[in-house]
Amino acid sequence: MSSRRAPDTVARTGLAVRRKNVRARFWLESTLGGISALLFLITLVWPDWIELIFKVDPDKGSGSLEWAIVVVLPVAAICAALLARAEWRRTQPALSAGP
């Protein structure tokens, strides 16, 4: 007996169906959520990354920009994750209650 699944078994799990029907919107929302979360964590660990990478000090050393990032980016990441979840669930086949 082969270890491969029959095509109907894969289709019944819904994974193949969901991957095929997921719109680009899901991938965009997932990517933006991940980037927002990553930048949030970087800002928590290394608050001066903006000044070092871009060679500019937009808040003149007060740290207000970093605090704004710490507040805004997690909200953006959560919103993007919720939108991506809704998009993913849109592609999930409806479960029937029975025959």
C-alpha positions in Angstrom: 0.0 0.0 0.0 1.3 3.4 -0.9 1.9 6.1 1.7 0.5 8.8 -0.7 -3.0 10.0 -0.1 -5.7 9.5 -2.7 -6.7 12.7 -4.4 -10.2 12.5 -2.9 -8.7 12.2 0.7 -6.7 15.5 0.2 -9.8 17.2 -1.2 -11.9 16.1 1.7 -9.5 17.6 4.2 -10.2 21.0 2.7 -6.5 22.0 2.6 -6.1 21.6 -1.1 -9.4 23.5 -1.7 -8.4 26.4 0.6 -5.0 26.8 -0.9 -6.4 26.9 -4.4 -9.1 29.5 -3.6 -7.1 31.9 -1.4 -6.9 35.3 -3.0 -3.8 37.5 -3.1 -5.5 39.6 -0.4 -4.9 36.9 2.2 -1.1 36.8 1.3 -0.9 40.6 1.4 -2.6 40.8 4.8 -0.5 38.0 6.2 2.7 39.6 5.0 1.8 43.0 6.3 0.8 41.5 9.7 4.1 39.7 9.9 6.2 42.7 9.0 4.3 44.9 11.5 4.8 42.3 14.2 8.5 42.0 13.4 9.1 45.8 13.4 7.2 46.0 16.7 9.6 43.5 18.2 12.6 45.1 16.7 11.5 48.5 18.2 11.0 47.0 21.6 14.5 45.4 21.6 16.4 48.1 19.7 14.6 51.5 19.8 17.2 53.4 17.9 17.1 51.3 14.7 15.3 54.1 12.8 18.0 56.6 13.5 20.8 54.1 12.7 19.4 52.7 9.5 17.9 55.9 7.9 20.5 58.3 9.4 17.8 60.6 10.6 16.4 61.6 14.0 12.8 62.5 13.4 11.9 63.0 17.1 15.1 64.8 18.1 16.0 62.2 20.6 12.8 62.3 22.6 11.8 58.7 21.9 8.3 59.7 20.9 8.5 58.1 17.5 9.6 54.8 19.0 6.7 54.9 21.5 4.3 55.7 18.6 5.6 52.6 16.8 5.3 50.4 19.8 1.6 51.5 20.1 0.6 51.5 16.4 2.4 48.4 15.0 0.8 45.8 17.2 -2.6 47.2 16.4 -1.8 47.0 12.7 -0.5 43.5 13.1 -3.6 42.4 14.9 -5.9 44.0 12.4 -4.0 42.4 9.5 -4.1 39.0 11.2 -7.9 39.3 11.7 -8.4 40.3 8.1 -6.2 37.4 6.9 -8.1 35.0 9.1 -11.5 36.2 7.7 -10.1 35.8 4.2 -8.8 32.3 5.0 -12.1 31.3 6.5 -13.9 32.6 3.4 -12.3 29.8 1.4 -13.1 27.1 3.9 -15.8 24.8 2.7 -19.0 24.9 4.7 -19.5 22.0 7.0 -22.7 20.2 6.6 -24.8 19.1 9.6 -25.3 15.6 8.1 -27.0 13.8 5.2 
